[in-house]
Amino acid sequence: MMFQVGEQTEILDAFEVDVECLLEALYLRWGYDFRGYSRASLRRRVARYIADAGFERVADLQHELIRDQARCQHFVRGLTVNVTDMFRDPQFYAVLRQRVIPELRSHPFIKIWHAGCSTGEEAYSMAILLQEEGLADRSVIYATDINSKVLEQARKGIYHERMLGNARENYRLSGGRQRFDDYVSSGYERFMMDGALKKNMVFTTHDLVTDQVFGEMQVVICRNVLIYFRRELQARVLTLFHQSLDLGGFLGLGIKESLSAFPSPSSFRPIDADVRLFQRMD
Ligand SMILES: C[S@@+](CC[C@H](N)C(=O)[O-])C[C@H]1O[C@@H](n2cnc3c(N)ncnc32)[C@H](O)[C@@H]1O
């Protein structure tokens, strides 16, 4: 089978062809569209799912996915990579504090969208930042992900205590004004985020590939999601973010991500290129 990736044509091996068929089937039957995702990680995940679930061939999995919606949802949850952290890349949050917060102060109401928020640590980091800067009461954080299971955990805001050391350190490095522990209660090897932080947070499923714009945002954060997308899909999703942002709004990407796939990169100016923070100019 010949497969077109941008300008190049690849010849696929049998397993890779099976995966292509499976992705088509998933889309045609249930509307989940992973066809624009980078294949390396996707293929590894399919291979692991097949081994773990005891299927012999991709075709057997495909047969079942077409017929069993619960199996399909389970499979889709296994396709996404959900690694995240509190104040991940602390410098990103330091720059938000120094460069973005002062501009947000002039807004009577602030809308922030965390797209691909996984288990919510990123959104809670933002909630802490807004609280410390006195902006929490006039802000709303929309935290979305394609994976309903990770969103369940995000809503609860409960994490294993082994994450606590790293969270404290990242918070400190990000310029945190208090102690990270002031925002959590601990017990039973878990820590839970303070209920006050959740007051203005909305957790909801949203698929960046198939769902619509989240309008009139002052800030869109989508970190470590585009790396799993091929260039054409990156372009579509960056266009979605551009449409979702108010003029002058801010876009934060992951450290390994860029605007290079976006059809008109000059629509954004870099606020801090190192941490991939941009501002919409037109
Ligand atoms: C590696 S995590 C990144 C989490 C967080 N943004 C961070 O940087 O730590 C990638 C997240 O993107 C989500 N994701 C993948 N495809 C998506 C899509 N089409 N729409 C929305 N979220 C998606 C995954 O479910 C996963 O939770």
The ligand as an SDF file (V2000), in Angstrom:
LIG
                    3D

 27 29  0  0  0  0  0  0  0  0999 V2000
    0.6970   14.4780   26.7610 C   0  0  0  0  0  0  0  0  0  0  0  0
   -0.8660   15.0140   27.2750 S   0  0  0  0  0  0  0  0  0  0  0  0
   -0.5400   16.7090   27.5870 C   0  0  0  0  0  0  0  0  0  0  0  0
   -1.2020   17.2020   28.8540 C   0  0  0  0  0  0  0  0  0  0  0  0
   -0.8940   18.6530   29.2200 C   0  0  0  0  0  0  0  0  0  0  0  0
   -1.3840   19.5440   28.2090 N   0  0  0  0  0  0  0  0  0  0  0  0
    0.5810   18.8500   29.4300 C   0  0  0  0  0  0  0  0  0  0  0  0
    1.2480   19.4820   28.6170 O   0  0  0  0  0  0  0  0  0  0  0  0
    1.1090   18.3610   30.4310 O   0  0  0  0  0  0  0  0  0  0  0  0
   -1.7780   15.0360   25.7370 C   0  0  0  0  0  0  0  0  0  0  0  0
   -3.2800   15.1330   25.9530 C   0  0  0  0  0  0  0  0  0  0  0  0
   -3.8980   15.4520   24.7150 O   0  0  0  0  0  0  0  0  0  0  0  0
   -5.1120   14.7630   24.6470 C   0  0  0  0  0  0  0  0  0  0  0  0
   -5.5700   14.6640   23.2570 N   0  0  0  0  0  0  0  0  0  0  0  0
   -5.0720   13.8630   22.2840 C   0  0  0  0  0  0  0  0  0  0  0  0
   -5.7970   14.0100   21.1520 N   0  0  0  0  0  0  0  0  0  0  0  0
   -6.7450   14.9480   21.4250 C   0  0  0  0  0  0  0  0  0  0  0  0
   -7.7870   15.5270   20.6640 C   0  0  0  0  0  0  0  0  0  0  0  0
   -8.0110   15.1570   19.3900 N   0  0  0  0  0  0  0  0  0  0  0  0
   -8.5870   16.4410   21.2550 N   0  0  0  0  0  0  0  0  0  0  0  0
   -8.3900   16.7970   22.5400 C   0  0  0  0  0  0  0  0  0  0  0  0
   -7.4210   16.2740   23.3190 N   0  0  0  0  0  0  0  0  0  0  0  0
   -6.6030   15.3610   22.7620 C   0  0  0  0  0  0  0  0  0  0  0  0
   -4.8010   13.4110   25.2750 C   0  0  0  0  0  0  0  0  0  0  0  0
   -5.9500   12.7280   25.6960 O   0  0  0  0  0  0  0  0  0  0  0  0
   -3.8770   13.8130   26.4150 C   0  0  0  0  0  0  0  0  0  0  0  0
   -4.5690   13.9600   27.6180 O   0  0  0  0  0  0  0  0  0  0  0  0
  1  2  1  0
  2  3  1  0
  2 10  1  0
  3  4  1  0
  4  5  1  0
  5  6  1  0
  5  7  1  0
  7  8  2  0
  7  9  1  0
 10 11  1  0
 11 12  1  0
 11 26  1  0
 12 13  1  0
 13 14  1  0
 13 24  1  0
 14 15  1  0
 14 23  1  0
 15 16  2  0
 16 17  1  0
 17 18  1  0
 17 23  2  0
 18 19  1  0
 18 20  2  0
 20 21  1  0
 21 22  2  0
 22 23  1  0
 24 25  1  0
 24 26  1  0
 26 27  1  0
M  CHG  2   2   1   9  -1
M  END
$$$$
